[in-house]
Amino acid sequence: MGKYPNKMGRITNVRLIDNSILKRLGENIVREIDYVGITDIQFIYDEHNGTYKVIEMNPRIWCSHETLPMNDINL
């Protein structure tokens, strides 16, 4: 599998968006479980009822975090 651009690693097409609903949901999740630290919470949008559902939460950095420094986001 090819990579383009080469410095993107495993990711070939990424679009970063500011979604206040997902941000609030993620903050509520980590607050409820009293979690402190980096985590990757994946959501899916349910078109049938217009809500987001949690797929999984991983307390580590995933490959998608490679794009953050490229977009001036410093964790």
Predicted model as a PDB file, atoms N, CA, C, CB and O in Angstrom, pLDDT in the B-factor column:
MODEL        1                                                                  
ATOM      1  N   MET A   1       0.839  -1.168   0.000  1.00 40.00           N  
ATOM      2  CA  MET A   1       0.000   0.000   0.000  1.00 40.00           C  
ATOM      3  C   MET A   1       0.889   1.237   0.000  1.00 40.00           C  
ATOM      4  CB  MET A   1      -0.957  -0.006   1.210  1.00 40.00           C  
ATOM      5  O   MET A   1       1.772   1.364   0.848  1.00 40.00           O  
ATOM      6  N   GLY A   2       0.673   2.120  -0.910  1.00 46.00           N  
ATOM      7  CA  GLY A   2       1.457   3.343  -1.003  1.00 46.00           C  
ATOM      8  C   GLY A   2       1.003   4.399  -0.008  1.00 46.00           C  
ATOM      9  O   GLY A   2      -0.113   4.351   0.509  1.00 46.00           O  
ATOM     10  N   LYS A   3       1.884   5.348   0.246  1.00 49.00           N  
ATOM     11  CA  LYS A   3       1.581   6.441   1.157  1.00 49.00           C  
ATOM     12  C   LYS A   3       1.750   7.757   0.410  1.00 49.00           C  
ATOM     13  CB  LYS A   3       2.492   6.394   2.419  1.00 49.00           C  
ATOM     14  O   LYS A   3       2.753   7.963  -0.273  1.00 49.00           O  
ATOM     15  N   TYR A   4       0.786   8.633   0.536  1.00 52.00           N  
ATOM     16  CA  TYR A   4       0.915   9.948  -0.066  1.00 52.00           C  
ATOM     17  C   TYR A   4       0.248  10.974   0.829  1.00 52.00           C  
ATOM     18  CB  TYR A   4       0.303   9.973  -1.480  1.00 52.00           C  
ATOM     19  O   TYR A   4      -0.892  10.747   1.236  1.00 52.00           O  
ATOM     20  N   PRO A   5       0.875  12.074   1.157  1.00 55.00           N  
ATOM     21  CA  PRO A   5       2.302  12.296   0.950  1.00 55.00           C  
ATOM     22  C   PRO A   5       3.120  11.377   1.849  1.00 55.00           C  
ATOM     23  CB  PRO A   5       2.666  13.764   1.215  1.00 55.00           C  
ATOM     24  O   PRO A   5       2.622  10.875   2.857  1.00 55.00           O  
ATOM     25  N   ASN A   6       4.357  11.168   1.480  1.00 57.00           N  
ATOM     26  CA  ASN A   6       5.216  10.184   2.119  1.00 57.00           C  
ATOM     27  C   ASN A   6       5.319  10.385   3.629  1.00 57.00           C  
ATOM     28  CB  ASN A   6       6.589  10.234   1.507  1.00 57.00           C  
ATOM     29  O   ASN A   6       5.345   9.401   4.369  1.00 57.00           O  
ATOM     30  N   LYS A   7       5.379  11.638   4.112  1.00 57.00           N  
ATOM     31  CA  LYS A   7       5.564  11.852   5.546  1.00 57.00           C  
ATOM     32  C   LYS A   7       4.302  11.619   6.364  1.00 57.00           C  
ATOM     33  CB  LYS A   7       6.053  13.242   5.786  1.00 57.00           C  
ATOM     34  O   LYS A   7       4.336  11.776   7.585  1.00 57.00           O  
ATOM     35  N   MET A   8       3.202  11.253   5.740  1.00 50.00           N  
ATOM     36  CA  MET A   8       1.962  11.009   6.471  1.00 50.00           C  
ATOM     37  C   MET A   8       1.902   9.611   7.077  1.00 50.00           C  
ATOM     38  CB  MET A   8       0.782  11.213   5.557  1.00 50.00           C  
ATOM     39  O   MET A   8       0.970   9.329   7.830  1.00 50.00           O  
ATOM     40  N   GLY A   9       2.841   8.733   6.788  1.00 57.00           N  
ATOM     41  CA  GLY A   9       2.837   7.408   7.400  1.00 57.00           C  
ATOM     42  C   GLY A   9       1.687   6.555   6.909  1.00 57.00           C  
ATOM     43  O   GLY A   9       1.511   6.374   5.704  1.00 57.00           O  
ATOM     44  N   ARG A  10       0.890   6.023   7.853  1.00 60.00           N  
ATOM     45  CA  ARG A  10      -0.193   5.104   7.488  1.00 60.00           C  
ATOM     46  C   ARG A  10      -1.453   5.813   7.008  1.00 60.00           C  
ATOM     47  CB  ARG A  10      -0.535   4.235   8.661  1.00 60.00           C  
ATOM     48  O   ARG A  10      -2.376   5.153   6.531  1.00 60.00           O  
ATOM     49  N   ILE A  11      -1.517   7.116   7.119  1.00 60.00           N  
ATOM     50  CA  ILE A  11      -2.728   7.859   6.793  1.00 60.00           C  
ATOM     51  C   ILE A  11      -2.564   8.536   5.441  1.00 60.00           C  
ATOM     52  CB  ILE A  11      -3.049   8.900   7.889  1.00 60.00           C  
ATOM     53  O   ILE A  11      -1.544   9.173   5.175  1.00 60.00           O  
ATOM     54  N   THR A  12      -3.568   8.395   4.596  1.00 62.00           N  
ATOM     55  CA  THR A  12      -3.481   9.004   3.271  1.00 62.00           C  
ATOM     56  C   THR A  12      -4.433  10.166   3.071  1.00 62.00           C  
ATOM     57  CB  THR A  12      -3.743   7.975   2.229  1.00 62.00           C  
ATOM     58  O   THR A  12      -4.199  10.997   2.193  1.00 62.00           O  
ATOM     59  N   ASN A  13      -5.506  10.256   3.859  1.00 64.00           N  
ATOM     60  CA  ASN A  13      -6.468  11.340   3.683  1.00 64.00           C  
ATOM     61  C   ASN A  13      -7.113  11.650   5.026  1.00 64.00           C  
ATOM     62  CB  ASN A  13      -7.545  10.969   2.624  1.00 64.00           C  
ATOM     63  O   ASN A  13      -7.836  10.825   5.584  1.00 64.00           O  
ATOM     64  N   VAL A  14      -6.845  12.850   5.541  1.00 65.00           N  
ATOM     65  CA  VAL A  14      -7.365  13.235   6.841  1.00 65.00           C  
ATOM     66  C   VAL A  14      -7.933  14.643   6.753  1.00 65.00           C  
ATOM     67  CB  VAL A  14      -6.268  13.149   7.927  1.00 65.00           C  
ATOM     68  O   VAL A  14      -7.364  15.519   6.102  1.00 65.00           O  
ATOM     69  N   ARG A  15      -9.059  14.845   7.418  1.00 71.00           N  
ATOM     70  CA  ARG A  15      -9.637  16.184   7.523  1.00 71.00           C  
ATOM     71  C   ARG A  15      -9.934  16.424   8.994  1.00 71.00           C  
ATOM     72  CB  ARG A  15     -10.938  16.337   6.635  1.00 71.00           C  
ATOM     73  O   ARG A  15     -10.711  15.693   9.608  1.00 71.00           O  
ATOM     74  N   LEU A  16      -9.310  17.451   9.554  1.00 73.00           N  
ATOM     75  CA  LEU A  16      -9.552  17.801  10.950  1.00 73.00           C  
ATOM     76  C   LEU A  16     -10.705  18.797  11.012  1.00 73.00           C  
ATOM     77  CB  LEU A  16      -8.269  18.390  11.615  1.00 73.00           C  
ATOM     78  O   LEU A  16     -10.728  19.780  10.271  1.00 73.00           O  
ATOM     79  N   ILE A  17     -11.663  18.534  11.905  1.00 81.00           N  
ATOM     80  CA  ILE A  17     -12.785  19.449  12.086  1.00 81.00           C  
ATOM     81  C   ILE A  17     -12.951  19.734  13.566  1.00 81.00           C  
ATOM     82  CB  ILE A  17     -14.092  18.863  11.487  1.00 81.00           C  
ATOM     83  O   ILE A  17     -12.551  18.930  14.409  1.00 81.00           O  
ATOM     84  N   ASP A  18     -13.532  20.863  13.878  1.00 86.00           N  
ATOM     85  CA  ASP A  18     -13.823  21.227  15.259  1.00 86.00           C  
ATOM     86  C   ASP A  18     -15.288  20.904  15.504  1.00 86.00           C  
ATOM     87  CB  ASP A  18     -13.510  22.747  15.545  1.00 86.00           C  
ATOM     88  O   ASP A  18     -16.170  21.601  15.004  1.00 86.00           O  
ATOM     89  N   ASN A  19     -15.555  19.847  16.273  1.00 92.00           N  
ATOM     90  CA  ASN A  19     -16.917  19.397  16.527  1.00 92.00           C  
ATOM     91  C   ASN A  19     -17.188  19.529  18.027  1.00 92.00           C  
ATOM     92  CB  ASN A  19     -17.131  17.920  16.035  1.00 92.00           C  
ATOM     93  O   ASN A  19     -16.737  18.706  18.823  1.00 92.00           O  
ATOM     94  N   SER A  20     -17.925  20.567  18.399  1.00 94.00           N  
ATOM     95  CA  SER A  20     -18.164  20.835  19.822  1.00 94.00           C  
ATOM     96  C   SER A  20     -18.986  19.734  20.488  1.00 94.00           C  
ATOM     97  CB  SER A  20     -18.873  22.172  19.988  1.00 94.00           C  
ATOM     98  O   SER A  20     -18.834  19.498  21.687  1.00 94.00           O  
ATOM     99  N   ILE A  21     -19.847  19.060  19.740  1.00 94.00           N  
ATOM    100  CA  ILE A  21     -20.643  17.967  20.312  1.00 94.00           C  
ATOM    101  C   ILE A  21     -19.737  16.813  20.722  1.00 94.00           C  
ATOM    102  CB  ILE A  21     -21.710  17.478  19.302  1.00 94.00           C  
ATOM    103  O   ILE A  21     -19.858  16.290  21.830  1.00 94.00           O  
ATOM    104  N   LEU A  22     -18.817  16.408  19.823  1.00 94.00           N  
ATOM    105  CA  LEU A  22     -17.901  15.312  20.148  1.00 94.00           C  
ATOM    106  C   LEU A  22     -16.946  15.705  21.265  1.00 94.00           C  
ATOM    107  CB  LEU A  22     -17.109  14.893  18.910  1.00 94.00           C  
ATOM    108  O   LEU A  22     -16.611  14.884  22.119  1.00 94.00           O  
ATOM    109  N   LYS A  23     -16.513  16.946  21.259  1.00 93.00           N  
ATOM    110  CA  LYS A  23     -15.625  17.406  22.326  1.00 93.00           C  
ATOM    111  C   LYS A  23     -16.320  17.290  23.678  1.00 93.00           C  
ATOM    112  CB  LYS A  23     -15.178  18.861  22.074  1.00 93.00           C  
ATOM    113  O   LYS A  23     -15.726  16.799  24.637  1.00 93.00           O  
ATOM    114  N   ARG A  24     -17.567  17.735  23.764  1.00 96.00           N  
ATOM    115  CA  ARG A  24     -18.326  17.664  25.013  1.00 96.00           C  
ATOM    116  C   ARG A  24     -18.566  16.212  25.424  1.00 96.00           C  
ATOM    117  CB  ARG A  24     -19.666  18.402  24.870  1.00 96.00           C  
ATOM    118  O   ARG A  24     -18.436  15.879  26.601  1.00 96.00           O  
ATOM    119  N   LEU A  25     -18.917  15.342  24.471  1.00 96.00           N  
ATOM    120  CA  LEU A  25     -19.124  13.926  24.785  1.00 96.00           C  
ATOM    121  C   LEU A  25     -17.849  13.287  25.325  1.00 96.00           C  
ATOM    122  CB  LEU A  25     -19.602  13.169  23.543  1.00 96.00           C  
ATOM    123  O   LEU A  25     -17.882  12.559  26.317  1.00 96.00           O  
ATOM    124  N   GLY A  26     -16.730  13.564  24.667  1.00 94.00           N  
ATOM    125  CA  GLY A  26     -15.451  13.016  25.120  1.00 94.00           C  
ATOM    126  C   GLY A  26     -15.073  13.507  26.509  1.00 94.00           C  
ATOM    127  O   GLY A  26     -14.610  12.734  27.347  1.00 94.00           O  
ATOM    128  N   GLU A  27     -15.275  14.804  26.744  1.00 95.00           N  
ATOM    129  CA  GLU A  27     -14.976  15.355  28.072  1.00 95.00           C  
ATOM    130  C   GLU A  27     -15.859  14.713  29.142  1.00 95.00           C  
ATOM    131  CB  GLU A  27     -15.168  16.885  28.076  1.00 95.00           C  
ATOM    132  O   GLU A  27     -15.392  14.428  30.245  1.00 95.00           O  
ATOM    133  N   ASN A  28     -17.122  14.487  28.821  1.00 96.00           N  
ATOM    134  CA  ASN A  28     -18.027  13.853  29.786  1.00 96.00           C  
ATOM    135  C   ASN A  28     -17.593  12.421  30.107  1.00 96.00           C  
ATOM    136  CB  ASN A  28     -19.461  13.854  29.244  1.00 96.00           C  
ATOM    137  O   ASN A  28     -17.663  11.989  31.257  1.00 96.00           O  
ATOM    138  N   ILE A  29     -17.146  11.693  29.086  1.00 96.00           N  
ATOM    139  CA  ILE A  29     -16.706  10.310  29.296  1.00 96.00           C  
ATOM    140  C   ILE A  29     -15.512  10.252  30.233  1.00 96.00           C  
ATOM    141  CB  ILE A  29     -16.355   9.648  27.962  1.00 96.00           C  
ATOM    142  O   ILE A  29     -15.526   9.504  31.210  1.00 96.00           O  
ATOM    143  N   VAL A  30     -14.470  11.041  29.943  1.00 95.00           N  
ATOM    144  CA  VAL A  30     -13.272  10.972  30.794  1.00 95.00           C  
ATOM    145  C   VAL A  30     -13.550  11.496  32.193  1.00 95.00           C  
ATOM    146  CB  VAL A  30     -12.126  11.763  30.166  1.00 95.00           C  
ATOM    147  O   VAL A  30     -12.940  11.031  33.156  1.00 95.00           O  
ATOM    148  N   ARG A  31     -14.457  12.452  32.322  1.00 96.00           N  
ATOM    149  CA  ARG A  31     -14.821  12.966  33.650  1.00 96.00           C  
ATOM    150  C   ARG A  31     -15.579  11.885  34.443  1.00 96.00           C  
ATOM    151  CB  ARG A  31     -15.693  14.260  33.519  1.00 96.00           C  
ATOM    152  O   ARG A  31     -15.318  11.691  35.631  1.00 96.00           O  
ATOM    153  N   GLU A  32     -16.499  11.197  33.797  1.00 96.00           N  
ATOM    154  CA  GLU A  32     -17.299  10.162  34.472  1.00 96.00           C  
ATOM    155  C   GLU A  32     -16.449   9.019  35.024  1.00 96.00           C  
ATOM    156  CB  GLU A  32     -18.329   9.602  33.511  1.00 96.00           C  
ATOM    157  O   GLU A  32     -16.735   8.482  36.095  1.00 96.00           O  
ATOM    158  N   ILE A  33     -15.409   8.655  34.288  1.00 95.00           N  
ATOM    159  CA  ILE A  33     -14.571   7.545  34.739  1.00 95.00           C  
ATOM    160  C   ILE A  33     -13.324   8.035  35.469  1.00 95.00           C  
ATOM    161  CB  ILE A  33     -14.169   6.679  33.555  1.00 95.00           C  
ATOM    162  O   ILE A  33     -12.448   7.243  35.817  1.00 95.00           O  
ATOM    163  N   ASP A  34     -13.251   9.351  35.698  1.00 96.00           N  
ATOM    164  CA  ASP A  34     -12.132   9.965  36.425  1.00 96.00           C  
ATOM    165  C   ASP A  34     -10.799   9.646  35.761  1.00 96.00           C  
ATOM    166  CB  ASP A  34     -12.115   9.488  37.881  1.00 96.00           C  
ATOM    167  O   ASP A  34      -9.820   9.316  36.430  1.00 96.00           O  
ATOM    168  N   TYR A  35     -10.777   9.749  34.428  1.00 94.00           N  
ATOM    169  CA  TYR A  35      -9.568   9.425  33.661  1.00 94.00           C  
ATOM    170  C   TYR A  35      -8.734  10.676  33.447  1.00 94.00           C  
ATOM    171  CB  TYR A  35      -9.933   8.786  32.302  1.00 94.00           C  
ATOM    172  O   TYR A  35      -9.267  11.739  33.126  1.00 94.00           O  
ATOM    173  N   VAL A  36      -7.420  10.549  33.625  1.00 92.00           N  
ATOM    174  CA  VAL A  36      -6.484  11.634  33.358  1.00 92.00           C  
ATOM    175  C   VAL A  36      -5.396  11.089  32.454  1.00 92.00           C  
ATOM    176  CB  VAL A  36      -5.884  12.220  34.681  1.00 92.00           C  
ATOM    177  O   VAL A  36      -4.782  10.071  32.771  1.00 92.00           O  
ATOM    178  N   GLY A  37      -5.150  11.743  31.345  1.00 87.00           N  
ATOM    179  CA  GLY A  37      -4.114  11.317  30.414  1.00 87.00           C  
ATOM    180  C   GLY A  37      -4.619  11.355  28.990  1.00 87.00           C  
ATOM    181  O   GLY A  37      -5.759  11.739  28.726  1.00 87.00           O  
ATOM    182  N   ILE A  38      -3.768  10.958  28.093  1.00 84.00           N  
ATOM    183  CA  ILE A  38      -4.133  10.971  26.681  1.00 84.00           C  
ATOM    184  C   ILE A  38      -5.031   9.770  26.372  1.00 84.00           C  
ATOM    185  CB  ILE A  38      -2.863  10.955  25.784  1.00 84.00           C  
ATOM    186  O   ILE A  38      -4.850   8.686  26.927  1.00 84.00           O  
ATOM    187  N   THR A  39      -5.976   9.976  25.501  1.00 87.00           N  
ATOM    188  CA  THR A  39      -6.844   8.885  25.079  1.00 87.00           C  
ATOM    189  C   THR A  39      -7.384   9.168  23.685  1.00 87.00           C  
ATOM    190  CB  THR A  39      -8.000   8.686  26.079  1.00 87.00           C  
ATOM    191  O   THR A  39      -7.416  10.312  23.233  1.00 87.00           O  
ATOM    192  N   ASP A  40      -7.794   8.135  23.037  1.00 86.00           N  
ATOM    193  CA  ASP A  40      -8.383   8.230  21.708  1.00 86.00           C  
ATOM    194  C   ASP A  40      -9.777   7.613  21.806  1.00 86.00           C  
ATOM    195  CB  ASP A  40      -7.490   7.504  20.610  1.00 86.00           C  
ATOM    196  O   ASP A  40      -9.914   6.399  21.955  1.00 86.00           O  
ATOM    197  N   ILE A  41     -10.805   8.448  21.724  1.00 89.00           N  
ATOM    198  CA  ILE A  41     -12.180   7.961  21.784  1.00 89.00           C  
ATOM    199  C   ILE A  41     -12.752   8.023  20.373  1.00 89.00           C  
ATOM    200  CB  ILE A  41     -13.049   8.800  22.793  1.00 89.00           C  
ATOM    201  O   ILE A  41     -12.785   9.086  19.753  1.00 89.00           O  
ATOM    202  N   GLN A  42     -13.195   6.892  19.879  1.00 89.00           N  
ATOM    203  CA  GLN A  42     -13.743   6.839  18.526  1.00 89.00           C  
ATOM    204  C   GLN A  42     -15.263   6.776  18.588  1.00 89.00           C  
ATOM    205  CB  GLN A  42     -13.181   5.624  17.750  1.00 89.00           C  
ATOM    206  O   GLN A  42     -15.845   5.985  19.331  1.00 89.00           O  
ATOM    207  N   PHE A  43     -15.885   7.629  17.789  1.00 92.00           N  
ATOM    208  CA  PHE A  43     -17.340   7.717  17.717  1.00 92.00           C  
ATOM    209  C   PHE A  43     -17.808   7.374  16.309  1.00 92.00           C  
ATOM    210  CB  PHE A  43     -17.826   9.126  18.123  1.00 92.00           C  
ATOM    211  O   PHE A  43     -17.052   7.468  15.342  1.00 92.00           O  
ATOM    212  N   ILE A  44     -19.061   6.979  16.219  1.00 92.00           N  
ATOM    213  CA  ILE A  44     -19.716   6.813  14.928  1.00 92.00           C  
ATOM    214  C   ILE A  44     -21.043   7.565  15.013  1.00 92.00           C  
ATOM    215  CB  ILE A  44     -19.929   5.281  14.566  1.00 92.00           C  
ATOM    216  O   ILE A  44     -21.693   7.580  16.059  1.00 92.00           O  
ATOM    217  N   TYR A  45     -21.436   8.187  13.906  1.00 93.00           N  
ATOM    218  CA  TYR A  45     -22.682   8.941  13.870  1.00 93.00           C  
ATOM    219  C   TYR A  45     -23.813   8.028  13.416  1.00 93.00           C  
ATOM    220  CB  TYR A  45     -22.559  10.168  12.935  1.00 93.00           C  
ATOM    221  O   TYR A  45     -23.726   7.398  12.362  1.00 93.00           O  
ATOM    222  N   ASP A  46     -24.865   7.959  14.207  1.00 95.00           N  
ATOM    223  CA  ASP A  46     -26.030   7.148  13.883  1.00 95.00           C  
ATOM    224  C   ASP A  46     -27.030   8.024  13.122  1.00 95.00           C  
ATOM    225  CB  ASP A  46     -26.677   6.540  15.177  1.00 95.00           C  
ATOM    226  O   ASP A  46     -27.700   8.874  13.708  1.00 95.00           O  
ATOM    227  N   GLU A  47     -27.116   7.807  11.832  1.00 95.00           N  
ATOM    228  CA  GLU A  47     -27.991   8.627  10.996  1.00 95.00           C  
ATOM    229  C   GLU A  47     -29.469   8.381  11.271  1.00 95.00           C  
ATOM    230  CB  GLU A  47     -27.700   8.366   9.540  1.00 95.00           C  
ATOM    231  O   GLU A  47     -30.303   9.225  10.943  1.00 95.00           O  
ATOM    232  N   HIS A  48     -29.806   7.255  11.860  1.00 96.00           N  
ATOM    233  CA  HIS A  48     -31.208   6.935  12.128  1.00 96.00           C  
ATOM    234  C   HIS A  48     -31.810   7.818  13.219  1.00 96.00           C  
ATOM    235  CB  HIS A  48     -31.339   5.478  12.523  1.00 96.00           C  
ATOM    236  O   HIS A  48     -32.971   8.218  13.138  1.00 96.00           O  
ATOM    237  N   ASN A  49     -30.997   8.119  14.250  1.00 96.00           N  
ATOM    238  CA  ASN A  49     -31.541   8.955  15.323  1.00 96.00           C  
ATOM    239  C   ASN A  49     -30.727  10.220  15.583  1.00 96.00           C  
ATOM    240  CB  ASN A  49     -31.626   8.154  16.589  1.00 96.00           C  
ATOM    241  O   ASN A  49     -31.012  10.957  16.527  1.00 96.00           O  
ATOM    242  N   GLY A  50     -29.719  10.473  14.753  1.00 95.00           N  
ATOM    243  CA  GLY A  50     -28.957  11.716  14.846  1.00 95.00           C  
ATOM    244  C   GLY A  50     -28.088  11.846  16.074  1.00 95.00           C  
ATOM    245  O   GLY A  50     -27.866  12.953  16.565  1.00 95.00           O  
ATOM    246  N   THR A  51     -27.585  10.710  16.585  1.00 95.00           N  
ATOM    247  CA  THR A  51     -26.723  10.750  17.757  1.00 95.00           C  
ATOM    248  C   THR A  51     -25.382  10.086  17.453  1.00 95.00           C  
ATOM    249  CB  THR A  51     -27.405  10.062  18.952  1.00 95.00           C  
ATOM    250  O   THR A  51     -25.246   9.321  16.498  1.00 95.00           O  
ATOM    251  N   TYR A  52     -24.398  10.403  18.293  1.00 95.00           N  
ATOM    252  CA  TYR A  52     -23.095   9.763  18.207  1.00 95.00           C  
ATOM    253  C   TYR A  52     -23.039   8.601  19.179  1.00 95.00           C  
ATOM    254  CB  TYR A  52     -21.964  10.768  18.496  1.00 95.00           C  
ATOM    255  O   TYR A  52     -23.581   8.682  20.281  1.00 95.00           O  
ATOM    256  N   LYS A  53     -22.389   7.523  18.779  1.00 95.00           N  
ATOM    257  CA  LYS A  53     -22.188   6.349  19.627  1.00 95.00           C  
ATOM    258  C   LYS A  53     -20.675   6.128  19.776  1.00 95.00           C  
ATOM    259  CB  LYS A  53     -22.899   5.071  19.019  1.00 95.00           C  
ATOM    260  O   LYS A  53     -19.908   6.341  18.837  1.00 95.00           O  
ATOM    261  N   VAL A  54     -20.272   5.702  20.958  1.00 95.00           N  
ATOM    262  CA  VAL A  54     -18.860   5.396  21.193  1.00 95.00           C  
ATOM    263  C   VAL A  54     -18.550   4.017  20.634  1.00 95.00           C  
ATOM    264  CB  VAL A  54     -18.515   5.464  22.708  1.00 95.00           C  
ATOM    265  O   VAL A  54     -19.250   3.047  20.922  1.00 95.00           O  
ATOM    266  N   ILE A  55     -17.502   3.940  19.836  1.00 93.00           N  
ATOM    267  CA  ILE A  55     -17.034   2.651  19.318  1.00 93.00           C  
ATOM    268  C   ILE A  55     -16.026   2.049  20.298  1.00 93.00           C  
ATOM    269  CB  ILE A  55     -16.396   2.817  17.900  1.00 93.00           C  
ATOM    270  O   ILE A  55     -16.144   0.891  20.700  1.00 93.00           O  
ATOM    271  N   GLU A  56     -15.035   2.858  20.673  1.00 92.00           N  
ATOM    272  CA  GLU A  56     -14.026   2.376  21.609  1.00 92.00           C  
ATOM    273  C   GLU A  56     -13.239   3.547  22.173  1.00 92.00           C  
ATOM    274  CB  GLU A  56     -13.081   1.372  20.927  1.00 92.00           C  
ATOM    275  O   GLU A  56     -13.266   4.656  21.639  1.00 92.00           O  
ATOM    276  N   MET A  57     -12.542   3.274  23.258  1.00 92.00           N  
ATOM    277  CA  MET A  57     -11.656   4.249  23.882  1.00 92.00           C  
ATOM    278  C   MET A  57     -10.325   3.559  24.133  1.00 92.00           C  
ATOM    279  CB  MET A  57     -12.266   4.820  25.214  1.00 92.00           C  
ATOM    280  O   MET A  57     -10.271   2.494  24.748  1.00 92.00           O  
ATOM    281  N   ASN A  58      -9.262   4.169  23.654  1.00 88.00           N  
ATOM    282  CA  ASN A  58      -7.920   3.592  23.809  1.00 88.00           C  
ATOM    283  C   ASN A  58      -7.024   4.582  24.551  1.00 88.00           C  
ATOM    284  CB  ASN A  58      -7.303   3.229  22.421  1.00 88.00           C  
ATOM    285  O   ASN A  58      -6.793   5.687  24.061  1.00 88.00           O  
ATOM    286  N   PRO A  59      -6.522   4.207  25.714  1.00 86.00           N  
ATOM    287  CA  PRO A  59      -5.665   5.111  26.482  1.00 86.00           C  
ATOM    288  C   PRO A  59      -4.225   5.114  25.967  1.00 86.00           C  
ATOM    289  CB  PRO A  59      -5.684   4.722  27.953  1.00 86.00           C  
ATOM    290  O   PRO A  59      -3.282   4.852  26.713  1.00 86.00           O  
ATOM    291  N   ARG A  60      -4.082   5.412  24.693  1.00 78.00           N  
ATOM    292  CA  ARG A  60      -2.750   5.500  24.076  1.00 78.00           C  
ATOM    293  C   ARG A  60      -2.877   6.297  22.784  1.00 78.00           C  
ATOM    294  CB  ARG A  60      -2.144   4.070  23.799  1.00 78.00           C  
ATOM    295  O   ARG A  60      -3.981   6.588  22.323  1.00 78.00           O  
ATOM    296  N   ILE A  61      -1.755   6.637  22.222  1.00 69.00           N  
ATOM    297  CA  ILE A  61      -1.735   7.397  20.968  1.00 69.00           C  
ATOM    298  C   ILE A  61      -1.869   6.427  19.802  1.00 69.00           C  
ATOM    299  CB  ILE A  61      -0.426   8.242  20.839  1.00 69.00           C  
ATOM    300  O   ILE A  61      -1.142   5.437  19.717  1.00 69.00           O  
ATOM    301  N   TRP A  62      -2.796   6.719  18.913  1.00 66.00           N  
ATOM    302  CA  TRP A  62      -2.997   5.921  17.698  1.00 66.00           C  
ATOM    303  C   TRP A  62      -2.350   6.599  16.521  1.00 66.00           C  
ATOM    304  CB  TRP A  62      -4.488   5.696  17.423  1.00 66.00           C  
ATOM    305  O   TRP A  62      -1.840   7.713  16.643  1.00 66.00           O  
ATOM    306  N   CYS A  63      -2.365   5.941  15.382  1.00 61.00           N  
ATOM    307  CA  CYS A  63      -1.720   6.477  14.177  1.00 61.00           C  
ATOM    308  C   CYS A  63      -2.334   7.795  13.735  1.00 61.00           C  
ATOM    309  CB  CYS A  63      -1.807   5.471  13.045  1.00 61.00           C  
ATOM    310  O   CYS A  63      -1.649   8.596  13.099  1.00 61.00           O  
ATOM    311  N   SER A  64      -3.589   8.049  14.044  1.00 62.00           N  
ATOM    312  CA  SER A  64      -4.206   9.303  13.631  1.00 62.00           C  
ATOM    313  C   SER A  64      -3.554  10.511  14.297  1.00 62.00           C  
ATOM    314  CB  SER A  64      -5.687   9.280  13.947  1.00 62.00           C  
ATOM    315  O   SER A  64      -3.668  11.632  13.803  1.00 62.00           O  
ATOM    316  N   HIS A  65      -2.869  10.284  15.419  1.00 65.00           N  
ATOM    317  CA  HIS A  65      -2.208  11.389  16.104  1.00 65.00           C  
ATOM    318  C   HIS A  65      -0.990  11.889  15.342  1.00 65.00           C  
ATOM    319  CB  HIS A  65      -1.802  10.966  17.496  1.00 65.00           C  
ATOM    320  O   HIS A  65      -0.446  12.940  15.683  1.00 65.00           O  
ATOM    321  N   GLU A  66      -0.548  11.162  14.318  1.00 66.00           N  
ATOM    322  CA  GLU A  66       0.566  11.623  13.487  1.00 66.00           C  
ATOM    323  C   GLU A  66       0.231  12.943  12.803  1.00 66.00           C  
ATOM    324  CB  GLU A  66       0.924  10.563  12.437  1.00 66.00           C  
ATOM    325  O   GLU A  66       1.126  13.730  12.494  1.00 66.00           O  
ATOM    326  N   THR A  67      -1.034  13.184  12.570  1.00 68.00           N  
ATOM    327  CA  THR A  67      -1.445  14.377  11.844  1.00 68.00           C  
ATOM    328  C   THR A  67      -1.476  15.630  12.726  1.00 68.00           C  
ATOM    329  CB  THR A  67      -2.805  14.154  11.234  1.00 68.00           C  
ATOM    330  O   THR A  67      -1.474  16.742  12.199  1.00 68.00           O  
ATOM    331  N   LEU A  68      -1.503  15.479  14.033  1.00 70.00           N  
ATOM    332  CA  LEU A  68      -1.635  16.628  14.916  1.00 70.00           C  
ATOM    333  C   LEU A  68      -0.474  17.613  14.789  1.00 70.00           C  
ATOM    334  CB  LEU A  68      -1.747  16.160  16.341  1.00 70.00           C  
ATOM    335  O   LEU A  68      -0.718  18.801  14.582  1.00 70.00           O  
ATOM    336  N   PRO A  69       0.786  17.167  14.906  1.00 71.00           N  
ATOM    337  CA  PRO A  69       1.881  18.144  14.772  1.00 71.00           C  
ATOM    338  C   PRO A  69       1.910  18.798  13.384  1.00 71.00           C  
ATOM    339  CB  PRO A  69       3.226  17.461  15.045  1.00 71.00           C  
ATOM    340  O   PRO A  69       2.365  19.933  13.239  1.00 71.00           O  
ATOM    341  N   MET A  70       1.431  18.088  12.383  1.00 67.00           N  
ATOM    342  CA  MET A  70       1.403  18.654  11.044  1.00 67.00           C  
ATOM    343  C   MET A  70       0.385  19.782  10.927  1.00 67.00           C  
ATOM    344  CB  MET A  70       1.095  17.573  10.030  1.00 67.00           C  
ATOM    345  O   MET A  70       0.405  20.554   9.968  1.00 67.00           O  
ATOM    346  N   ASN A  71      -0.504  19.868  11.913  1.00 67.00           N  
ATOM    347  CA  ASN A  71      -1.544  20.899  11.929  1.00 67.00           C  
ATOM    348  C   ASN A  71      -1.393  21.826  13.123  1.00 67.00           C  
ATOM    349  CB  ASN A  71      -2.924  20.258  11.946  1.00 67.00           C  
ATOM    350  O   ASN A  71      -2.361  22.427  13.587  1.00 67.00           O  
ATOM    351  N   ASP A  72      -0.150  21.935  13.618  1.00 73.00           N  
ATOM    352  CA  ASP A  72       0.205  22.823  14.734  1.00 73.00           C  
ATOM    353  C   ASP A  72      -0.588  22.538  16.008  1.00 73.00           C  
ATOM    354  CB  ASP A  72      -0.008  24.262  14.328  1.00 73.00           C  
ATOM    355  O   ASP A  72      -0.926  23.459  16.752  1.00 73.00           O  
ATOM    356  N   ILE A  73      -0.887  21.259  16.260  1.00 69.00           N  
ATOM    357  CA  ILE A  73      -1.547  20.851  17.498  1.00 69.00           C  
ATOM    358  C   ILE A  73      -0.527  20.098  18.339  1.00 69.00           C  
ATOM    359  CB  ILE A  73      -2.817  19.966  17.214  1.00 69.00           C  
ATOM    360  O   ILE A  73      -0.012  19.059  17.927  1.00 69.00           O  
ATOM    361  N   ASN A  74      -0.236  20.638  19.532  1.00 71.00           N  
ATOM    362  CA  ASN A  74       0.767  20.062  20.404  1.00 71.00           C  
ATOM    363  C   ASN A  74       0.078  19.485  21.640  1.00 71.00           C  
ATOM    364  CB  ASN A  74       1.829  21.120  20.800  1.00 71.00           C  
ATOM    365  O   ASN A  74      -0.499  20.220  22.442  1.00 71.00           O  
ATOM    366  N   LEU A  75       0.147  18.176  21.780  1.00 66.00           N  
ATOM    367  CA  LEU A  75      -0.450  17.536  22.949  1.00 66.00           C  
ATOM    368  C   LEU A  75       0.447  17.687  24.144  1.00 66.00           C  
ATOM    369  CB  LEU A  75      -0.726  16.064  22.684  1.00 66.00           C  
ATOM    370  O   LEU A  75       0.115  17.212  25.230  1.00 66.00           O  
TER     371      LEU A  75                                                      
ENDMDL                                                                          
END                                                                             
